[in-house]
């Protein structure tokens, strides 16, 4: 089989992919064949080294994320079947998709609400310092020195705790930011292309 026939066969087998994705895959395999020809292989040998178009197509579809893979394979069997399943199953998959989106958004929001709460606690402790010093000044003016001393000490204590909480808030924010990114990637993993694999990244 020559290069043109091989790529035509592969294009037909990958007709279930979008035009852009299919073009990327074909360009990748055309370049791979050309590289082998430049290394001294004949065109037929270079094509043979790629493996059969059927195996390559199955491998590419198998490396797609879960949802695109199911859609692509259903479309490959019958585009009409895909539309029938989408319409007939809409009372089921639309509520499920909405529930999934709500859960993802709720967890993401909770992570950042926790971060905001930590910063608010830190801010309240730090604000206790000027408030306590003001009360201590009022105690001095009223000549209630014991009260003033207690307020000054409490203000310094709470201010120090506030600074420690601020430091913890910085660290917690970094951790929560990483956690939110991991959660977003995990939630989108059934729909996004995988990384670190050239053929998978090309196909997806």
ABEGO torsion letter per residue (X at the ends): XBAAAAAAAAAAAAAABBAAAAAAAAAAAAAAAAAAAAAGBBAAAAAAAAEBAAAAAAAAAAABBAAAAAAAAAAAABAAAAAAAAAAAAAAAAAAAAAAAAAAAAAAAAAAAAAAAAAAAAAAAAAAAAAAAAAAAAAAAAGBAAAAAAAAAAAAAAAAAAAAAAAAAAAAAAAAAAAAAAAAAAAAAAABBBBGBAAAAAAX
